């Protein structure tokens, strides 16, 4: 049980890290007027957020909603 919780936290942390990286890349692409790159990054971020929402238990979802605010 504890190992499952640790794995879940590791997965969530990895997804959050990937989202932060993609958001940084998106900001750079937008500032550089790289329209197609920005669009691709936005789609990748949406996919990662979807994966994140699917991998979380209710407590982690509540925590994530606080981070979004």
N, C-alpha and C positions, 0 to 999 in steps of 0.2 A: 504493500500500500504506500509506504513512504517513498519507495523508489519510483512508483508511478507518479506521485506528486512532484518529485524532483525532475523527472523526465518532462512532465507537463510544464513546469516552470522553465526548464531549459528550452523547450520548444517555443514558449511564449517569448522568452528573452531573445532568442535568435530571430524570431519574426519581428520583434520590436526594433532590433538592431538593423535588420534589413530595411525596414520601413524608414528609419531615420536616415540611413544612407541614401535611399532612393529620394527622399524628400530634399536632401542636400543637393543631390544631382539635379533634381527638378528645378530647384531655385537657380542653379547655375545655368541650366538650359534655358529657362525663361529670361534670365538677365542677358543671355547671349542671343536671344531671338531664334533659338533652335526649336521651331514650332513642332516639327515631327518627332524630335527627340523628347520634347516635353510631353507630347501626347502619349508616346510609348511609355514614358516613366509614370505618368498618371495612371495608365492602365495597369502597370505592374504594381503600383501602390494599392490600387483597388483590389487586385488579386491577393496581395499579401494581407490586407486588412480582412478580406473574406476568410482566408485561411486562419487568421488570428481569431476571428469570431467563432469559427468552427472548432477550434482546439481548446477553448476555454470553458472552465466551469463558471457557474454564476458569480462566485466571489471574485474571480479574476476579471470577469466582465464588468462588474461594478467598479473595480479598481481602474480599469481602462477608461471607463466613462469619466472618471475624475481627471485622468490625464488629458482627455480630449478637451476638457473645459479649460 
